[in-house]
Amino acid sequence: MTMLILVLVLLLALILGGAGFAMHVLWWVALAVLVVWILGFFFASGGSGHGRRWYRW
């Protein structure tokens, strides 16, 4: 019985640790996307006649 509890606790720690790592990685991805988005406003080409839109869609 104690072995089952130990395995469940270790499994829970592994799941929560993995979720924490995934959230940490997602914060870095969100930061990179934000930087690219802001840089897009600085390097926007206004020659297409659609204003300051830097994306194609």
N, C-alpha and C positions, 0 to 999 in steps of 0.2 A: 504493500500500500504506500509506503513512504517513497519507494522507487517511482511509482506512478506520479506522485505529487512532485517529485524532483524533476522528472521528465516534463511535466506540464509547465512547471515554473521556468525551466530552461527553454522550452518551446516558446512561451510567452515572451521571455527576454529576447530571444532571437527575432521574433516577429516585430516587437517594438523597436529593437535596435535597427532592423532593416527598414522599418517605416521612418525612423528618425534620419537614417542615412539618405533615404529617397527624398525626404523633405529638404534636407540640406542641399542635395544636388539640384532639386527643383528651384530653390532660392537662387543658386548661382546661374542656372539657365535663365530664370526670369530677369536677373540683373544683366546678363549678356544681351538678351532681347531688348531690354530697355535702352542699353547703350547703342545698339544698332539702330533702334527707332529714333533716338535723339540725333545720332549722326546723320540719319537720312534727311532730317530737316535742314541740316547745315550744308549737305552736299546735294540738295535737290536741284534738278534741272528744270527750269521754268520755260524751256523752249517748246514744249508740246502744246501749249495753249490751254492746259487744264489746271492752271494755278500751280501750286507748289506740291503737287502729288508726285512722289518719287517711286511709287510702286506701279506695276503694270495693270492690275485688275481694278 
